[in-house]
């Protein structure tokens, strides 16, 4: 089974693409809605929450876990991979969304391009995107970062096309549009649910990089290279949805925003203490 973890609803934008790309593979989604947002939490707290979620997903039978949360990918993935995972298992894998997106951007960069990154405060503060982009882009590339802390709660509230959301988007993004950003990384998996609003501010000339399709494409390549891991993942088409908060609200959002008809289960936070 493949596990997909996010701090809340955002990872559904990635999960949706994964189940379309891998209709026979078994998947489980875990949204830590009870403790969202992660974007303003300390790196140690993000690591602890992420470690708890990954541990639970492994216990449920996952061979591979994808951190669909950019904040977790930016602030916890390296520690998970290098410090925590090796003593736990030499066969299981944990992957993030950040590097695939950066490599996708770098693959089509041109001399005149100005790259923008919008993300949570935690992701911007970590400079994870800036570090990776610097590795992959020409040394004279323009990279502009902007934190958008209100986007996540607006998405979680379901205000995807609300006048308040449009006003907030203009406040955050108009300066990037004026600076000529023409490649914009949606550095939080909640943000694809706001694509129409974001595109309206940035204009038709700006290319938006949505992590979902990029991660799905990269996972296909990854599994082709790691056939032993792919062979361990069951292919019964199982889909499980789990939230640490209200399942009814989760179901409603999944249907409204992601077009997914789901029947989520509730996971009490106390379960993490039993792992």
ChimeraX commands (.cxc) that place a marker at each C-alpha (Angstrom):
marker #1 position 0.00,0.00,0.00 radius 0.5
marker #1 position 1.07,3.60,-0.66 radius 0.5
marker #1 position 0.41,6.15,2.07 radius 0.5
marker #1 position -0.17,9.84,1.38 radius 0.5
marker #1 position 0.13,12.22,4.32 radius 0.5
marker #1 position -0.86,15.86,4.68 radius 0.5
marker #1 position -1.58,18.28,7.49 radius 0.5
marker #1 position -5.19,18.51,6.32 radius 0.5
marker #1 position -7.16,18.61,3.08 radius 0.5
marker #1 position -4.37,19.89,0.83 radius 0.5
marker #1 position -2.82,16.55,0.03 radius 0.5
marker #1 position -6.04,15.49,-1.65 radius 0.5
marker #1 position -4.86,17.53,-4.64 radius 0.5
marker #1 position -1.93,15.10,-4.90 radius 0.5
marker #1 position -3.88,12.01,-3.88 radius 0.5
marker #1 position -6.44,12.66,-6.63 radius 0.5
marker #1 position -3.70,12.61,-9.28 radius 0.5
marker #1 position -2.05,9.52,-7.83 radius 0.5
marker #1 position -5.17,7.36,-7.83 radius 0.5
marker #1 position -5.92,8.43,-11.41 radius 0.5
marker #1 position -2.39,7.51,-12.46 radius 0.5
marker #1 position -2.33,4.24,-10.48 radius 0.5
marker #1 position -5.90,2.87,-10.54 radius 0.5
marker #1 position -4.91,-0.61,-9.35 radius 0.5
marker #1 position -2.46,0.29,-6.58 radius 0.5
marker #1 position -3.71,0.38,-3.00 radius 0.5
marker #1 position -3.68,3.81,-1.34 radius 0.5
marker #1 position -4.44,5.30,2.05 radius 0.5
marker #1 position -4.74,9.01,2.76 radius 0.5
marker #1 position -4.09,10.46,6.21 radius 0.5
marker #1 position -5.03,14.08,6.90 radius 0.5
marker #1 position -4.00,15.51,10.26 radius 0.5
marker #1 position -6.86,18.02,10.24 radius 0.5
marker #1 position -7.00,18.18,14.04 radius 0.5
marker #1 position -3.53,19.75,14.18 radius 0.5
marker #1 position -3.45,21.84,11.01 radius 0.5
marker #1 position -1.95,24.19,9.98 radius 0.5
marker #1 position 1.66,23.05,10.12 radius 0.5
marker #1 position 2.99,26.18,8.42 radius 0.5
marker #1 position 3.48,28.25,11.57 radius 0.5
marker #1 position 4.79,25.44,13.80 radius 0.5
marker #1 position 8.43,24.86,14.74 radius 0.5
marker #1 position 10.57,22.46,12.74 radius 0.5
marker #1 position 10.75,20.08,15.74 radius 0.5
marker #1 position 6.97,19.99,16.04 radius 0.5
marker #1 position 6.52,19.38,12.32 radius 0.5
marker #1 position 9.05,16.55,12.54 radius 0.5
marker #1 position 7.25,14.96,15.49 radius 0.5
marker #1 position 3.84,15.16,13.86 radius 0.5
marker #1 position 5.22,13.80,10.58 radius 0.5
marker #1 position 7.07,10.96,12.31 radius 0.5
marker #1 position 3.89,9.96,14.13 radius 0.5
marker #1 position 1.90,9.95,10.89 radius 0.5
marker #1 position 4.51,7.96,8.97 radius 0.5
marker #1 position 4.78,5.44,11.83 radius 0.5
marker #1 position 1.03,4.92,11.78 radius 0.5
marker #1 position 0.96,4.50,8.00 radius 0.5
marker #1 position 3.75,1.92,8.18 radius 0.5
marker #1 position 1.77,0.08,10.87 radius 0.5
marker #1 position -1.23,0.03,8.53 radius 0.5
marker #1 position 0.83,-1.77,5.91 radius 0.5
marker #1 position 2.33,0.99,3.75 radius 0.5
marker #1 position 5.58,0.19,1.97 radius 0.5
marker #1 position 5.94,3.75,0.69 radius 0.5
marker #1 position 4.75,7.04,2.18 radius 0.5
marker #1 position 4.54,10.31,0.25 radius 0.5
marker #1 position 4.63,13.51,2.28 radius 0.5
marker #1 position 2.10,15.54,0.30 radius 0.5
marker #1 position 2.55,18.37,2.80 radius 0.5
marker #1 position 5.20,20.83,1.56 radius 0.5
marker #1 position 5.91,22.01,5.10 radius 0.5
marker #1 position 6.61,18.42,6.15 radius 0.5
marker #1 position 8.70,17.87,3.02 radius 0.5
marker #1 position 10.69,21.04,3.71 radius 0.5
marker #1 position 11.15,20.70,7.47 radius 0.5
marker #1 position 10.94,16.98,8.29 radius 0.5
marker #1 position 11.69,14.79,5.26 radius 0.5
marker #1 position 15.47,14.89,5.51 radius 0.5
marker #1 position 15.43,13.96,9.21 radius 0.5
marker #1 position 12.88,11.24,8.55 radius 0.5
marker #1 position 15.00,9.75,5.76 radius 0.5
marker #1 position 18.42,10.11,7.36 radius 0.5
marker #1 position 17.84,9.78,11.12 radius 0.5
marker #1 position 14.54,8.10,11.87 radius 0.5
marker #1 position 13.88,5.67,9.00 radius 0.5
marker #1 position 17.15,3.64,8.85 radius 0.5
marker #1 position 16.71,2.06,12.32 radius 0.5
marker #1 position 13.03,1.38,11.56 radius 0.5
marker #1 position 13.33,-0.34,8.19 radius 0.5
marker #1 position 15.81,-0.77,5.36 radius 0.5
marker #1 position 13.05,-1.55,2.87 radius 0.5
marker #1 position 10.33,1.07,3.41 radius 0.5
marker #1 position 10.56,4.49,1.76 radius 0.5
marker #1 position 9.42,8.05,2.49 radius 0.5
marker #1 position 9.34,10.60,-0.35 radius 0.5
marker #1 position 8.41,14.27,-0.59 radius 0.5
marker #1 position 6.90,16.62,-3.15 radius 0.5
marker #1 position 9.42,19.46,-3.15 radius 0.5
marker #1 position 12.31,18.09,-5.24 radius 0.5
marker #1 position 10.12,16.70,-8.07 radius 0.5
marker #1 position 8.50,20.11,-8.49 radius 0.5
marker #1 position 11.84,21.93,-8.54 radius 0.5
marker #1 position 13.26,19.52,-11.11 radius 0.5
marker #1 position 10.17,19.98,-13.28 radius 0.5
marker #1 position 10.59,23.76,-13.19 radius 0.5
marker #1 position 14.31,23.49,-13.95 radius 0.5
marker #1 position 13.62,21.27,-16.95 radius 0.5
marker #1 position 11.92,24.07,-18.84 radius 0.5
marker #1 position 13.71,27.19,-17.59 radius 0.5
marker #1 position 14.74,29.90,-20.04 radius 0.5
marker #1 position 17.02,32.91,-19.65 radius 0.5
marker #1 position 14.23,35.47,-19.28 radius 0.5
marker #1 position 12.17,33.49,-16.75 radius 0.5
marker #1 position 11.40,34.78,-13.25 radius 0.5
marker #1 position 10.47,32.03,-10.83 radius 0.5
marker #1 position 8.11,32.61,-7.94 radius 0.5
marker #1 position 7.43,30.37,-4.95 radius 0.5
marker #1 position 4.31,30.71,-2.82 radius 0.5
marker #1 position 4.06,28.58,0.30 radius 0.5
marker #1 position 3.40,28.58,4.03 radius 0.5
marker #1 position 5.56,30.59,6.40 radius 0.5
marker #1 position 7.30,27.43,7.57 radius 0.5
marker #1 position 8.23,26.34,4.06 radius 0.5
marker #1 position 9.45,29.81,3.07 radius 0.5
marker #1 position 11.34,30.19,6.35 radius 0.5
marker #1 position 13.12,26.86,5.78 radius 0.5
marker #1 position 14.45,28.13,2.40 radius 0.5
marker #1 position 14.07,24.56,1.14 radius 0.5
marker #1 position 12.73,25.63,-2.24 radius 0.5
marker #1 position 15.36,28.34,-2.55 radius 0.5
marker #1 position 18.16,25.83,-1.83 radius 0.5
marker #1 position 16.88,23.30,-4.34 radius 0.5
marker #1 position 16.16,25.88,-7.03 radius 0.5
marker #1 position 19.65,27.33,-6.60 radius 0.5
marker #1 position 21.09,23.86,-7.24 radius 0.5
marker #1 position 19.13,23.36,-10.45 radius 0.5
marker #1 position 18.77,26.81,-12.03 radius 0.5
marker #1 position 21.38,29.06,-13.66 radius 0.5
marker #1 position 23.27,31.19,-11.15 radius 0.5
marker #1 position 21.72,34.43,-12.42 radius 0.5
marker #1 position 18.10,33.19,-12.13 radius 0.5
marker #1 position 15.56,35.43,-10.41 radius 0.5
marker #1 position 13.74,33.63,-7.60 radius 0.5
marker #1 position 11.06,35.42,-5.59 radius 0.5
marker #1 position 9.44,33.85,-2.53 radius 0.5
marker #1 position 6.14,34.84,-0.92 radius 0.5
marker #1 position 4.47,33.30,2.11 radius 0.5
marker #1 position 0.67,33.05,1.91 radius 0.5
marker #1 position -0.37,32.00,5.42 radius 0.5
marker #1 position -4.08,32.69,4.99 radius 0.5
marker #1 position -4.49,30.44,1.96 radius 0.5
marker #1 position -4.53,27.20,3.98 radius 0.5
marker #1 position -7.28,28.21,6.43 radius 0.5
marker #1 position -9.32,29.63,3.55 radius 0.5
marker #1 position -9.08,26.31,1.71 radius 0.5
marker #1 position -9.84,24.33,4.86 radius 0.5
marker #1 position -12.90,26.53,5.35 radius 0.5
marker #1 position -14.00,25.71,1.80 radius 0.5
marker #1 position -13.83,29.34,0.67 radius 0.5
marker #1 position -12.35,28.44,-2.70 radius 0.5
marker #1 position -14.08,31.18,-4.68 radius 0.5
marker #1 position -15.05,33.57,-1.89 radius 0.5
marker #1 position -14.58,37.36,-2.28 radius 0.5
marker #1 position -12.34,37.32,0.80 radius 0.5
marker #1 position -10.13,34.67,-0.82 radius 0.5
marker #1 position -9.88,36.74,-4.01 radius 0.5
marker #1 position -8.90,39.83,-2.00 radius 0.5
marker #1 position -6.26,37.90,-0.06 radius 0.5
marker #1 position -4.89,36.41,-3.29 radius 0.5
marker #1 position -4.56,39.86,-4.82 radius 0.5
marker #1 position -2.75,41.12,-1.72 radius 0.5
marker #1 position -0.23,38.26,-1.80 radius 0.5
marker #1 position 0.23,37.83,-5.54 radius 0.5
marker #1 position -0.14,41.23,-7.20 radius 0.5
marker #1 position 3.47,42.17,-6.23 radius 0.5
marker #1 position 4.74,38.96,-7.87 radius 0.5
marker #1 position 2.78,39.68,-11.04 radius 0.5
marker #1 position 4.16,43.23,-11.13 radius 0.5
marker #1 position 7.70,41.86,-10.79 radius 0.5
marker #1 position 7.17,39.73,-13.88 radius 0.5
marker #1 position 7.02,36.27,-12.33 radius 0.5
marker #1 position 6.10,33.93,-15.17 radius 0.5
marker #1 position 6.70,30.56,-13.50 radius 0.5
marker #1 position 4.95,30.13,-10.16 radius 0.5
marker #1 position 5.44,27.13,-7.89 radius 0.5
marker #1 position 2.40,26.28,-5.80 radius 0.5
marker #1 position 4.52,25.33,-2.80 radius 0.5
marker #1 position 1.65,24.05,-0.69 radius 0.5
marker #1 position -0.69,21.27,-1.77 radius 0.5
marker #1 position -3.67,23.29,-0.54 radius 0.5
marker #1 position -2.99,25.91,-3.19 radius 0.5
marker #1 position -4.08,23.92,-6.30 radius 0.5
marker #1 position -7.63,24.22,-4.99 radius 0.5
marker #1 position -7.22,27.98,-5.54 radius 0.5
marker #1 position -5.84,27.77,-9.09 radius 0.5
marker #1 position -8.64,29.82,-10.72 radius 0.5
marker #1 position -8.17,32.60,-8.16 radius 0.5
marker #1 position -4.37,32.51,-8.39 radius 0.5
marker #1 position -4.39,32.43,-12.20 radius 0.5
marker #1 position -6.73,35.39,-12.31 radius 0.5
marker #1 position -4.19,37.53,-10.43 radius 0.5
marker #1 position -1.05,36.20,-12.13 radius 0.5
marker #1 position -2.37,36.37,-15.69 radius 0.5
marker #1 position -2.29,34.02,-18.67 radius 0.5
marker #1 position 1.45,34.42,-19.25 radius 0.5
marker #1 position 2.32,32.85,-15.89 radius 0.5
marker #1 position 2.77,29.07,-15.77 radius 0.5
marker #1 position 1.55,27.48,-12.54 radius 0.5
marker #1 position 3.32,24.37,-11.22 radius 0.5
marker #1 position 0.83,22.10,-9.46 radius 0.5
marker #1 position 2.60,19.38,-7.40 radius 0.5
marker #1 position -0.08,16.72,-8.01 radius 0.5
marker #1 position 0.51,15.80,-11.68 radius 0.5
marker #1 position 4.26,16.24,-11.26 radius 0.5
marker #1 position 4.45,13.87,-8.28 radius 0.5
marker #1 position 2.27,11.28,-10.05 radius 0.5
marker #1 position 4.58,11.31,-13.07 radius 0.5
marker #1 position 7.69,11.07,-10.90 radius 0.5
marker #1 position 6.25,8.22,-8.86 radius 0.5
marker #1 position 5.73,6.22,-12.05 radius 0.5
marker #1 position 9.42,6.66,-12.89 radius 0.5
marker #1 position 10.45,5.86,-9.32 radius 0.5
marker #1 position 8.50,2.60,-9.21 radius 0.5
marker #1 position 9.92,1.53,-12.59 radius 0.5
marker #1 position 13.42,1.92,-11.11 radius 0.5
marker #1 position 12.46,0.18,-7.86 radius 0.5
marker #1 position 10.60,-2.87,-9.09 radius 0.5
marker #1 position 11.20,-4.72,-5.81 radius 0.5
marker #1 position 9.30,-2.03,-3.92 radius 0.5
marker #1 position 6.52,-1.86,-6.53 radius 0.5
marker #1 position 6.07,-5.64,-6.26 radius 0.5
marker #1 position 5.29,-5.32,-2.54 radius 0.5
marker #1 position 2.46,-2.83,-3.08 radius 0.5
marker #1 position -0.90,-4.55,-3.34 radius 0.5
marker #1 position -2.92,-3.94,-6.49 radius 0.5
marker #1 position -6.52,-4.45,-5.40 radius 0.5
marker #1 position -7.57,-0.83,-6.01 radius 0.5
marker #1 position -8.17,-0.21,-2.29 radius 0.5
marker #1 position -8.79,3.41,-1.22 radius 0.5
marker #1 position -8.85,4.43,2.44 radius 0.5
marker #1 position -9.33,7.93,3.80 radius 0.5
marker #1 position -8.45,8.79,7.39 radius 0.5
marker #1 position -8.64,12.10,9.25 radius 0.5
marker #1 position -7.74,13.09,12.79 radius 0.5
marker #1 position -10.78,15.39,12.89 radius 0.5
marker #1 position -14.39,15.29,11.65 radius 0.5
marker #1 position -14.98,12.61,8.95 radius 0.5
marker #1 position -18.22,14.21,7.76 radius 0.5
marker #1 position -16.50,17.51,7.07 radius 0.5
marker #1 position -13.66,15.64,5.39 radius 0.5
marker #1 position -16.11,13.82,3.11 radius 0.5
marker #1 position -17.84,17.06,2.17 radius 0.5
marker #1 position -14.60,18.82,1.27 radius 0.5
marker #1 position -13.29,15.85,-0.72 radius 0.5
marker #1 position -16.45,15.84,-2.80 radius 0.5
marker #1 position -16.69,19.61,-3.27 radius 0.5
marker #1 position -13.04,20.46,-3.95 radius 0.5
marker #1 position -11.43,17.26,-5.22 radius 0.5
marker #1 position -14.41,15.52,-6.81 radius 0.5
marker #1 position -13.82,12.43,-4.67 radius 0.5
marker #1 position -16.67,10.43,-3.16 radius 0.5
marker #1 position -15.17,9.14,0.10 radius 0.5
marker #1 position -16.15,7.64,3.42 radius 0.5
marker #1 position -13.43,8.79,5.79 radius 0.5
marker #1 position -12.54,7.16,9.10 radius 0.5
marker #1 position -11.68,9.02,12.29 radius 0.5
marker #1 position -8.25,8.48,13.84 radius 0.5
marker #1 position -7.94,9.69,17.41 radius 0.5
marker #1 position -4.69,11.49,18.18 radius 0.5
marker #1 position -4.27,9.17,21.17 radius 0.5
marker #1 position -3.59,6.37,18.67 radius 0.5
marker #1 position -0.25,7.97,17.86 radius 0.5
marker #1 position 0.83,7.42,21.47 radius 0.5
marker #1 position 0.32,3.66,21.10 radius 0.5
marker #1 position 2.70,3.26,18.18 radius 0.5
marker link #1:1,2 radius 0.2
marker link #1:2,3 radius 0.2
marker link #1:3,4 radius 0.2
marker link #1:4,5 radius 0.2
marker link #1:5,6 radius 0.2
marker link #1:6,7 radius 0.2
marker link #1:7,8 radius 0.2
marker link #1:8,9 radius 0.2
marker link #1:9,10 radius 0.2
marker link #1:10,11 radius 0.2
marker link #1:11,12 radius 0.2
marker link #1:12,13 radius 0.2
marker link #1:13,14 radius 0.2
marker link #1:14,15 radius 0.2
marker link #1:15,16 radius 0.2
marker link #1:16,17 radius 0.2
marker link #1:17,18 radius 0.2
marker link #1:18,19 radius 0.2
marker link #1:19,20 radius 0.2
marker link #1:20,21 radius 0.2
marker link #1:21,22 radius 0.2
marker link #1:22,23 radius 0.2
marker link #1:23,24 radius 0.2
marker link #1:24,25 radius 0.2
marker link #1:25,26 radius 0.2
marker link #1:26,27 radius 0.2
marker link #1:27,28 radius 0.2
marker link #1:28,29 radius 0.2
marker link #1:29,30 radius 0.2
marker link #1:30,31 radius 0.2
marker link #1:31,32 radius 0.2
marker link #1:32,33 radius 0.2
marker link #1:33,34 radius 0.2
marker link #1:34,35 radius 0.2
marker link #1:35,36 radius 0.2
marker link #1:36,37 radius 0.2
marker link #1:37,38 radius 0.2
marker link #1:38,39 radius 0.2
marker link #1:39,40 radius 0.2
marker link #1:40,41 radius 0.2
marker link #1:41,42 radius 0.2
marker link #1:42,43 radius 0.2
marker link #1:43,44 radius 0.2
marker link #1:44,45 radius 0.2
marker link #1:45,46 radius 0.2
marker link #1:46,47 radius 0.2
marker link #1:47,48 radius 0.2
marker link #1:48,49 radius 0.2
marker link #1:49,50 radius 0.2
marker link #1:50,51 radius 0.2
marker link #1:51,52 radius 0.2
marker link #1:52,53 radius 0.2
marker link #1:53,54 radius 0.2
marker link #1:54,55 radius 0.2
marker link #1:55,56 radius 0.2
marker link #1:56,57 radius 0.2
marker link #1:57,58 radius 0.2
marker link #1:58,59 radius 0.2
marker link #1:59,60 radius 0.2
marker link #1:60,61 radius 0.2
marker link #1:61,62 radius 0.2
marker link #1:62,63 radius 0.2
marker link #1:63,64 radius 0.2
marker link #1:64,65 radius 0.2
marker link #1:65,66 radius 0.2
marker link #1:66,67 radius 0.2
marker link #1:67,68 radius 0.2
marker link #1:68,69 radius 0.2
marker link #1:69,70 radius 0.2
marker link #1:70,71 radius 0.2
marker link #1:71,72 radius 0.2
marker link #1:72,73 radius 0.2
marker link #1:73,74 radius 0.2
marker link #1:74,75 radius 0.2
marker link #1:75,76 radius 0.2
marker link #1:76,77 radius 0.2
marker link #1:77,78 radius 0.2
marker link #1:78,79 radius 0.2
marker link #1:79,80 radius 0.2
marker link #1:80,81 radius 0.2
marker link #1:81,82 radius 0.2
marker link #1:82,83 radius 0.2
marker link #1:83,84 radius 0.2
marker link #1:84,85 radius 0.2
marker link #1:85,86 radius 0.2
marker link #1:86,87 radius 0.2
marker link #1:87,88 radius 0.2
marker link #1:88,89 radius 0.2
marker link #1:89,90 radius 0.2
marker link #1:90,91 radius 0.2
marker link #1:91,92 radius 0.2
marker link #1:92,93 radius 0.2
marker link #1:93,94 radius 0.2
marker link #1:94,95 radius 0.2
marker link #1:95,96 radius 0.2
marker link #1:96,97 radius 0.2
marker link #1:97,98 radius 0.2
marker link #1:98,99 radius 0.2
marker link #1:99,100 radius 0.2
marker link #1:100,101 radius 0.2
marker link #1:101,102 radius 0.2
marker link #1:102,103 radius 0.2
marker link #1:103,104 radius 0.2
marker link #1:104,105 radius 0.2
marker link #1:105,106 radius 0.2
marker link #1:106,107 radius 0.2
marker link #1:107,108 radius 0.2
marker link #1:108,109 radius 0.2
marker link #1:109,110 radius 0.2
marker link #1:110,111 radius 0.2
marker link #1:111,112 radius 0.2
marker link #1:112,113 radius 0.2
marker link #1:113,114 radius 0.2
marker link #1:114,115 radius 0.2
marker link #1:115,116 radius 0.2
marker link #1:116,117 radius 0.2
marker link #1:117,118 radius 0.2
marker link #1:118,119 radius 0.2
marker link #1:119,120 radius 0.2
marker link #1:120,121 radius 0.2
marker link #1:121,122 radius 0.2
marker link #1:122,123 radius 0.2
marker link #1:123,124 radius 0.2
marker link #1:124,125 radius 0.2
marker link #1:125,126 radius 0.2
marker link #1:126,127 radius 0.2
marker link #1:127,128 radius 0.2
marker link #1:128,129 radius 0.2
marker link #1:129,130 radius 0.2
marker link #1:130,131 radius 0.2
marker link #1:131,132 radius 0.2
marker link #1:132,133 radius 0.2
marker link #1:133,134 radius 0.2
marker link #1:134,135 radius 0.2
marker link #1:135,136 radius 0.2
marker link #1:136,137 radius 0.2
marker link #1:137,138 radius 0.2
marker link #1:138,139 radius 0.2
marker link #1:139,140 radius 0.2
marker link #1:140,141 radius 0.2
marker link #1:141,142 radius 0.2
marker link #1:142,143 radius 0.2
marker link #1:143,144 radius 0.2
marker link #1:144,145 radius 0.2
marker link #1:145,146 radius 0.2
marker link #1:146,147 radius 0.2
marker link #1:147,148 radius 0.2
marker link #1:148,149 radius 0.2
marker link #1:149,150 radius 0.2
marker link #1:150,151 radius 0.2
marker link #1:151,152 radius 0.2
marker link #1:152,153 radius 0.2
marker link #1:153,154 radius 0.2
marker link #1:154,155 radius 0.2
marker link #1:155,156 radius 0.2
marker link #1:156,157 radius 0.2
marker link #1:157,158 radius 0.2
marker link #1:158,159 radius 0.2
marker link #1:159,160 radius 0.2
marker link #1:160,161 radius 0.2
marker link #1:161,162 radius 0.2
marker link #1:162,163 radius 0.2
marker link #1:163,164 radius 0.2
marker link #1:164,165 radius 0.2
marker link #1:165,166 radius 0.2
marker link #1:166,167 radius 0.2
marker link #1:167,168 radius 0.2
marker link #1:168,169 radius 0.2
marker link #1:169,170 radius 0.2
marker link #1:170,171 radius 0.2
marker link #1:171,172 radius 0.2
marker link #1:172,173 radius 0.2
marker link #1:173,174 radius 0.2
marker link #1:174,175 radius 0.2
marker link #1:175,176 radius 0.2
marker link #1:176,177 radius 0.2
marker link #1:177,178 radius 0.2
marker link #1:178,179 radius 0.2
marker link #1:179,180 radius 0.2
marker link #1:180,181 radius 0.2
marker link #1:181,182 radius 0.2
marker link #1:182,183 radius 0.2
marker link #1:183,184 radius 0.2
marker link #1:184,185 radius 0.2
marker link #1:185,186 radius 0.2
marker link #1:186,187 radius 0.2
marker link #1:187,188 radius 0.2
marker link #1:188,189 radius 0.2
marker link #1:189,190 radius 0.2
marker link #1:190,191 radius 0.2
marker link #1:191,192 radius 0.2
marker link #1:192,193 radius 0.2
marker link #1:193,194 radius 0.2
marker link #1:194,195 radius 0.2
marker link #1:195,196 radius 0.2
marker link #1:196,197 radius 0.2
marker link #1:197,198 radius 0.2
marker link #1:198,199 radius 0.2
marker link #1:199,200 radius 0.2
marker link #1:200,201 radius 0.2
marker link #1:201,202 radius 0.2
marker link #1:202,203 radius 0.2
marker link #1:203,204 radius 0.2
marker link #1:204,205 radius 0.2
marker link #1:205,206 radius 0.2
marker link #1:206,207 radius 0.2
marker link #1:207,208 radius 0.2
marker link #1:208,209 radius 0.2
marker link #1:209,210 radius 0.2
marker link #1:210,211 radius 0.2
marker link #1:211,212 radius 0.2
marker link #1:212,213 radius 0.2
marker link #1:213,214 radius 0.2
marker link #1:214,215 radius 0.2
marker link #1:215,216 radius 0.2
marker link #1:216,217 radius 0.2
marker link #1:217,218 radius 0.2
marker link #1:218,219 radius 0.2
marker link #1:219,220 radius 0.2
marker link #1:220,221 radius 0.2
marker link #1:221,222 radius 0.2
marker link #1:222,223 radius 0.2
marker link #1:223,224 radius 0.2
marker link #1:224,225 radius 0.2
marker link #1:225,226 radius 0.2
marker link #1:226,227 radius 0.2
marker link #1:227,228 radius 0.2
marker link #1:228,229 radius 0.2
marker link #1:229,230 radius 0.2
marker link #1:230,231 radius 0.2
marker link #1:231,232 radius 0.2
marker link #1:232,233 radius 0.2
marker link #1:233,234 radius 0.2
marker link #1:234,235 radius 0.2
marker link #1:235,236 radius 0.2
marker link #1:236,237 radius 0.2
marker link #1:237,238 radius 0.2
marker link #1:238,239 radius 0.2
marker link #1:239,240 radius 0.2
marker link #1:240,241 radius 0.2
marker link #1:241,242 radius 0.2
marker link #1:242,243 radius 0.2
marker link #1:243,244 radius 0.2
marker link #1:244,245 radius 0.2
marker link #1:245,246 radius 0.2
marker link #1:246,247 radius 0.2
marker link #1:247,248 radius 0.2
marker link #1:248,249 radius 0.2
marker link #1:249,250 radius 0.2
marker link #1:250,251 radius 0.2
marker link #1:251,252 radius 0.2
marker link #1:252,253 radius 0.2
marker link #1:253,254 radius 0.2
marker link #1:254,255 radius 0.2
marker link #1:255,256 radius 0.2
marker link #1:256,257 radius 0.2
marker link #1:257,258 radius 0.2
marker link #1:258,259 radius 0.2
marker link #1:259,260 radius 0.2
marker link #1:260,261 radius 0.2
marker link #1:261,262 radius 0.2
marker link #1:262,263 radius 0.2
marker link #1:263,264 radius 0.2
marker link #1:264,265 radius 0.2
marker link #1:265,266 radius 0.2
marker link #1:266,267 radius 0.2
marker link #1:267,268 radius 0.2
marker link #1:268,269 radius 0.2
marker link #1:269,270 radius 0.2
marker link #1:270,271 radius 0.2
marker link #1:271,272 radius 0.2
marker link #1:272,273 radius 0.2
marker link #1:273,274 radius 0.2
marker link #1:274,275 radius 0.2
view
